[in-house]
Amino acid sequence: MGIVAGLDSSPDFTRIVVCDADTGAVLKQGYAPHPTENPDGGRPSDVDPQAWLLSLGEAAGGGLLEGVQAIGVSAQQNAVVPLDQHGNTVRPALVGNDRRAQVAAADLIDGLGSREAWAQAVGVVPQAAHPVTKLRWLAKTEPEAAQRVAALMQAHDWLVWQLLGRPARRTTDRGGASGTGYWSAATGSYRPDLVELALGHQAMLPEVIGPAEAAGTTPEGLLISAGTGETMAAAFGLGVQQGDAVVSLGASGSVMAVHHEALVDASGTITSLADATGMHLPVVHTLNAVRVLRGAAEMLGVPDLEGLSELAMKSTPGAHGLVLLPYLEGEKTPNLPHAAGTLTGLRRESMRPEHLARAAFEGMLCGLGDALDVLRGRGVEVRRVFLLGAAAELPAVQAAAPMLFGTQVVVPQPADYAAIGAARQAAWALNGQLPYWQGASAQVFEPGEEHAVGQAVRQQYRTVREQTHPGAL
């Protein structure tokens, strides 16, 4: 019993939900934007963590947290807060959208020997966004600052630590640790040698605690749970479990699923993360998702994605033979960094706007279907797919996804799932047992009789992919 709160500190804002610990019913909500330090209004790559605290305080204003007994914290992933020996920030936090470390990622891969070596070591192949890569960039670009780094935290670790009054004990959780590039979900242990490889010396790392453990209690008696990254918190808030996959439709795409063990993938296609419950979250990324739709809309002179969807619905499955390989920015799955998009099957009768619109939706979803197949090929069970992102509301997506994925598709009602997941974690730590909360309200779509049609469309796509990029998957 009791009242709990979930706090989600994303790159752009803080959201807080106050929930009944037994049922998960949302009682109150708070919101505040994060101040931006970029003159152009874009997301900065360096952020003073104090901005997160200011936003938190504003979101919690008006007595929002009165009566709350426990708080869970979710925060943006891949943000690194470097601390000196006194616990003060050496420099602003390096946050997840930072692209400056691309060369550093290549350096780290060479430093350990190969992509396969990293996948075996920690389940993560370094990319610009990963904390371990940011450490390499810091060591190479700001060596004086790097030498002063005595301890490392991520965004949710730092916020939990601040809420607790900066105690001697610093903690994190399995989910957050698994994305750093120096903690392995497979072994459940840090690789300090990889921190040294990146930073040039060792640094103190937070203790990794279990999903139901509390990080501590404030002097006022408020319990603070372990916290976790936004991805893990959102999965927990959605209530996904083994047999579920989550497909996220952003400019790029991601497919993750709940699995009972860590998947070590020598190719680096699968990133082996841990979830917020003690299970695992293997993730496969694609570079091209909604950017494919936006590009098609611009090409066709359609003002928005809703108009593109309406146009696509005038076509039929298979888009009259048009196949769009949506590798507009190269691709990660399959690994084709220098590829370009390809449109094939042009005939006089197929050269109509509605068929190109349909091909864009099918190409995007077939690309994500390839990512799903990577997980299925490693024994991951997928009985249903949760579809997230604004594009999940488009009728053309909802019509095509079930038959192309070959499984039930669930489109949850938009909600603050990361904050809800953080609140659910707080309830777990408070009451000592995993709370059963009602799942998200959602629309459910079945593949039905069109399953065979969808598989024919997938096969048409595979044939073109294999002809254009032999052996790519």
Secondary structure as UniProt FT lines:
FT   STRAND          3..9
FT   STRAND          13..20
FT   TURN            21..23
FT   STRAND          26..33
FT   TURN            39..40
FT   STRAND          46..47
FT   HELIX           50..59
FT   TURN            60..67
FT   STRAND          70..75
FT   TURN            77..78
FT   STRAND          80..83
FT   TURN            85..86
FT   STRAND          93..94
FT   TURN            96..97
FT   TURN            100..101
FT   HELIX           102..112
FT   HELIX           115..122
FT   TURN            128..129
FT   HELIX           131..141
FT   HELIX           143..148
FT   STRAND          151..154
FT   HELIX           155..163
FT   TURN            164..165
FT   STRAND          171..173
FT   HELIX           174..178
FT   STRAND          183..184
FT   TURN            185..188
FT   STRAND          189..190
FT   HELIX           192..199
FT   STRAND          207..209
FT   TURN            211..212
FT   STRAND          214..217
FT   TURN            219..220
FT   STRAND          223..225
FT   STRAND          228..229
FT   HELIX           230..238
FT   STRAND          243..249
FT   STRAND          253..257
FT   TURN            266..267
FT   STRAND          270..274
FT   STRAND          280..286
FT   HELIX           290..300
FT   HELIX           305..312
FT   TURN            313..314
FT   TURN            317..318
FT   HELIX           319..321
FT   STRAND          323..325
FT   TURN            328..329
FT   TURN            332..335
FT   TURN            337..338
FT   STRAND          342..344
FT   HELIX           348..350
FT   HELIX           353..376
FT   TURN            377..379
FT   STRAND          382..388
FT   HELIX           390..393
FT   HELIX           395..405
FT   STRAND          408..412
FT   HELIX           417..431
FT   STRAND          442..445
FT   HELIX           448..450
FT   HELIX           451..468
FT   TURN            470..471
//
